[in-house]
Structures are given as C-alpha cells and as structure tokens.
C-alpha cells in the first residue's frame, strides 16, 4: 500500500490514529500502534514494532527487528541498528503488572545505537553519541561519547559524521573530524563543536 505522503508495505499494520510524516517508508511486517507519532523521511525496516507512547523525529532509521516500546523518544537523525533492544520496565516479572512504572528513555539528535545493543530504560543518550554493536547501556551517555562493552563504558569520542576523534576521555583537547574537517573541543569531560 502506498499513500501520497508516505509508503507502507502491504504486510505492515498501521493502526488508525498513528501519525506518520511525509516520505517515511514502512517495510515488511511492521506494526505501528495507534498513538505513535513518526516524523518525515524515516525508514522502519522489516519486523519493527512501534508502541503507542512513542515519539520518533525526522530522518530516523530503524533497522530490522527493533521494537520501540512505550516511553521511548527518538529525536531527529537517530540510527537504530539491526536487532537492537529498548526496554521500558526496569525489573519485569510476568506475574507483576508494572505498566504504571515505565521509565522514559530519550535518544537525542544524531545518536547511533549499534546492532544488538541494549538500552536499559530510564537513560538519556546524548546527541551524536555512538553506542557500539552489542553494548549494554545502563546509565546516561554524554553528547559525542563512544560507548562499548557490557556494561558499556566510554572508550572515546565521535564526530557528527561518525568518525572517532583523537581526544582523551577527560581534560582538555582539540580534534578535527578526519572526514569533514570540523573541529571539536574537549573541556570538563564534555565535547562540543569548535
């Protein structure tokens, strides 16, 4: 099925009431719940689920087999790698209903969540942060941070273009993105564009 504003594969289910922006593509076997809000120019790969209380910005790429559960917000330009995982309950039990205990998860503009990474609910992933494949995020992630491991720890800094910056984890420093020439400044355990 294709509409004027966005396209939906015939195997996908988009519940009545869902808001979907222009030029968004929804692929095979996707389910978008009725209260979800999805921006423009997004791509939802095969077997993606989008819950009711989910907000997705513009130009977000969600690869195959990702479930975006209630209380997750993805800002513009976020990339969710194949089979990465969001949670929304910190201590789930099958016999205990905890729907009133969902924790908010915020993924800020330009962040990358690598394939098979896990984002434990209640955290904020900073803008342009980069979570490596298979990493498990259990706490907030600074802007531009490169995170890896189980549990994840910061191992470096990344540019907006997705290139590793030659900066120490803390202290002061200046680095240049090898792909774009953009300069970045490290000060007080935080990186910003120069």
Rosetta blueprint (number, residue, H / E / L):
1 X L
2 X E
3 X L
4 X L
5 X L
6 X L
7 X E
8 X E
9 X L
10 X L
11 X L
12 X L
13 X E
14 X E
15 X L
16 X L
17 X L
18 X L
19 X E
20 X E
21 X L
22 X L
23 X L
24 X L
25 X E
26 X E
27 X L
28 X L
29 X L
30 X L
31 X E
32 X E
33 X L
34 X L
35 X L
36 X L
37 X E
38 X E
39 X L
40 X L
41 X L
42 X L
43 X E
44 X E
45 X L
46 X L
47 X L
48 X L
49 X E
50 X E
51 X L
52 X L
53 X L
54 X E
55 X E
56 X E
57 X L
58 X L
59 X L
60 X L
61 X E
62 X E
63 X L
64 X L
65 X L
66 X L
67 X E
68 X E
69 X L
70 X L
71 X L
72 X E
73 X E
74 X E
75 X L
76 X L
77 X L
78 X L
79 X E
80 X E
81 X L
82 X L
83 X L
84 X L
85 X E
86 X E
87 X L
88 X L
89 X L
90 X L
91 X L
92 X L
93 X E
94 X L
95 X L
96 X E
97 X L
98 X L
99 X H
100 X H
101 X H
102 X L
103 X L
104 X L
105 X E
106 X E
107 X E
108 X L
109 X L
110 X L
111 X L
112 X E
113 X E
114 X L
115 X L
116 X L
117 X L
118 X E
119 X E
120 X L
121 X L
122 X L
123 X L
124 X E
125 X E
126 X L
127 X L
128 X L
129 X L
130 X E
131 X E
132 X L
133 X L
134 X L
135 X L
136 X E
137 X E
138 X L
139 X L
140 X L
141 X E
142 X L
143 X L
144 X L
145 X E
146 X E
147 X E
148 X E
149 X L
150 X L
151 X L
152 X L
153 X E
154 X E
155 X E
156 X E
157 X E
158 X E
159 X L
160 X L
161 X L
162 X L
163 X L
164 X E
165 X E
166 X L
167 X L
168 X L
169 X L
170 X L
171 X L
172 X E
173 X E
174 X E
175 X E
176 X E
177 X L
178 X L
179 X L
180 X L
181 X L
182 X L
183 X E
184 X E
185 X E
186 X E
187 X E
188 X L
189 X L
190 X E
191 X E
192 X E
193 X E
194 X L
